[in-house]
Amino acid sequence: MNSRPTAEPERQPILRLYVAGDTPSARRALDSRERLIAEAAGMFDVEVVNILERPADAERAGILATPTLSDESIAPPRRLVGDISNTTQVLEYFGYSKKDAHP
């Protein structure tokens, strides 16, 4: 019997981007989502939730405004509402670094 504790696999963060339909604001958020994923070098993926198609998901999460980027891997979820185009600030807000940044 192995008495050593086994290391838990590192959980990938669960980020969700809540948008409302195909508005200009939603399109900008979706473009920013792509840049965030690229700059984070695969540290996370961002699930898109269209609240017009999935209103129950938005209600369950307590989403009151869009676009909202939510880190659902922590409790309570950490959220950023509005413009997410400054990817450096968004990554810092959620505690991540750009892939080319050095510690």
N, C-alpha and C positions, 0 to 999 in steps of 0.2 A: 504494500500500500504506500502510495506516495504522500508524504506528510507536507510537502511544499504546496503553498497556495498557488493555484493556477491564475495566471494573469488574464483578466477579462479582455476580450478584444475591444479595441478602441471603437466607440460608436461614432458613426458619421453624423454630423449635425443634420437636423431636419429643419430646413428653411422653406417657408412658403411665401409666395408672392400673391397677395390677393388683389385682383383687378376687377373692374366692372366693364365688361364688354370690350368693344373695339374703339374706345375713345382715344384721342391724341395722347392723353395722360397715360392710358394703359399701354399704348404702343411704345412710348418713351420708357416706361418701366420695364417692358419686355426687352427692349434694346439694352437697357442698363443691366438687366439680369444676365444677358449673354456676356457682357463685359466683366461682371462680377465673377462669374464661373471661370472665365478664362484667366483673370488675374489671380484668382485663388488657387489656381493650378490643381483643380480637382479635389480640393479639401472638402467640398460639399457640392450638392446639387440643389437647385431651387425648384420646388414644385409650384406650378402655376394653378391658382384656384380662381376661376371666373365666377364671381359671386352671383352673376345673373343666371348662370347655369347650375350653380350649386349653393343656393342661398342658405340651406340648412348648415353647411360647413362653416359659412361665414358667421351665422348666428351662434353656432356652438362655440366658435373661437372668440366671439365677442368683437368682431370686426365692425367698426362704425364708419370708417372712411377708407377710400382707396386712392392710390395704391398703398398697400401696407406690406412691408417685408417683416416676417415674423420668424424668430428662431424658436422653434417648438421643441428643441432638444433639452431645454432647461425649464424649470418651473419657478416662478411663473414665466411664461414666454416673454422674450425681449422683443419689442416691436419698434419699427421705424415707419412713420407715416409720412407720405408725400414723396418729394423728389429724392430719388436714389441714384442720380446720375454721377455724383462725385464718389466714384467707387473707392477711392482711398479712405475717405471719411466713413463710408458705410462699412468697409472691412474693419476699420479701427473700432467703430461702434460695437460691432459684434465680436471683437476680440481676435480678428484674423489679420495676417500680414499678407502683403503682395508676394507673389512667388519669387520676385527678384530682390526682395528686401532681406537684409542680413540682420540677425538678432543682435 
